[in-house]
Amino acid sequence: MPTEYARVRIGTEELPPPAELLRAFREPDDPNRHRHRVLSAARQLVECHERRHKAIEAAHAPDASPGRVAACTQRVEDIDGQRAELVGQIDVWVADNVEHRGGASLHTETLGAVIDRMAAKWVAAQRALRRAPQQRARPVQVDGEAHLQWCRLAELTDGYRDLVTDVTEHRRRLPVW
């Protein structure tokens, strides 16, 4: 499933386009990520979701002791706290940098919450792809779970694109806390 990433240069005061957001998810060393606080936080959210998934897997291992389960549960709580801080950083950036038009419809989620959901789905899609059985006869063959996760990520990405367009054109505004 090849993905085309346009090499778009974005300013630090603009909402990142979907291609830049996906690149930040995919490439830990992307130079644009360090120039835009939202992209930096987005990449860190992916890392949080990866660590969270590993902790949950470790807690559900058949040989996990009660002490290990407790430690994993604490790790998940700590990671969720880090995620909340990163979502808050994105939302502060939005409050400081995005023009809010009073008459525009209010979106139901903050931008940080939207990006956090996308980061979670990115991790789920990547993990499903790694679990998919590799069939050498065909160049790309994925199972139903991997396909489902990638479709859901594509739907979230389309929704993010629509949201950025609507905010940019003042048809929608983002919640600011």
VENWOHU-V234812 format. One line per field, one symbol per residue. burial: 1 if it has 24 or more other ideal C-beta (glycine too) atoms within 12 Angstrom, else 0. A space follows every 50 residues. Layout:
burial = ???
This chain:
burial = 00000000010001111111111111000101100111111111111111 11101101100000000000010011001000100111111011001100 00000010111111111111111111111000000000000100010011 001001101110110010000111100
